Amino acid sequence: MRSQRLASRSYGVYHMAWVRGGNLGRMIIGGSLLAAGCTQQAWYEGFQASERQKCETLLSQSAMQQCIDQVNNLSYSQYQREREGLIKNSR
């Protein structure tokens, strides 16, 4: 009985930390968007940060590094040029 309570309690602590961590990440990204006036660049940087966090969950160090390199591959200025080109071509 006592071990079940302890197991349940530790699960609750880990679950709360995980939930808080996820909310904290969302709050940081959301806050940075608001602080930057919701600019496209702030959105893009928040998106990149979120994608890098996903990369960190990969088990293999090489897979993690490859994922991070892919996320960091496109700078905001490159993204903006490609985006503007797509908008022009769609008209």
C-alpha positions in Angstrom: 0.0 0.0 0.0 2.8 2.4 1.0 4.8 1.6 -2.1 1.7 2.2 -4.3 1.3 5.6 -2.7 5.0 6.5 -3.2 4.9 5.3 -6.8 1.7 7.3 -7.4 3.2 10.4 -5.8 6.5 10.2 -7.8 4.5 9.7 -11.0 2.5 12.8 -10.1 5.7 14.8 -9.5 7.2 13.7 -12.8 4.0 14.3 -14.6 3.7 17.8 -13.1 7.3 18.6 -14.1 6.7 17.4 -17.6 3.5 19.4 -17.9 5.1 22.5 -16.5 8.1 22.1 -18.8 5.8 21.9 -21.8 3.8 24.9 -20.6 7.0 26.8 -19.8 8.3 26.2 -23.4 5.0 27.4 -24.8 5.0 30.4 -22.5 8.6 31.3 -23.6 7.7 31.0 -27.2 4.5 32.9 -26.8 6.1 35.5 -24.7 8.9 36.1 -27.1 6.3 36.5 -29.9 4.4 39.1 -27.9 7.6 40.9 -26.8 8.8 41.1 -30.4 5.4 42.4 -31.5 4.5 39.1 -33.1 6.8 39.7 -36.0 7.4 37.0 -38.6 11.0 36.7 -37.5 10.0 36.0 -33.9 7.5 33.4 -35.0 10.2 31.7 -37.2 12.7 31.7 -34.3 10.1 30.3 -31.9 9.3 27.6 -34.4 13.0 26.7 -34.7 13.4 26.6 -31.0 10.4 24.2 -30.8 11.9 22.0 -33.5 15.3 21.9 -31.7 13.5 20.7 -28.5 11.9 17.9 -30.5 15.4 16.9 -31.8 16.7 16.6 -28.3 14.2 13.8 -27.6 16.0 11.5 -30.2 18.0 8.7 -28.6 20.9 8.6 -31.0 23.5 11.4 -30.7 24.1 11.4 -34.5 20.3 11.5 -35.2 19.9 14.4 -32.8 22.8 16.3 -34.3 21.5 15.7 -37.9 18.0 16.9 -36.8 19.5 20.1 -35.2 21.6 20.8 -38.2 18.5 20.5 -40.5 16.6 22.9 -38.2 19.5 25.4 -38.2 20.1 25.0 -41.9 17.8 27.8 -43.1 18.3 31.3 -41.7 15.5 33.7 -41.3 16.7 35.8 -44.2 16.8 32.7 -46.5 13.4 31.7 -45.2 12.0 35.2 -46.0 13.5 35.2 -49.6 12.0 31.8 -50.3 8.6 32.8 -48.7 8.4 36.0 -50.8 9.3 34.0 -54.0 6.5 31.5 -53.3 4.1 34.3 -52.7 5.0 36.0 -56.0 4.8 32.7 -57.9 1.4 32.0 -56.5 -0.2 35.2 -57.9 
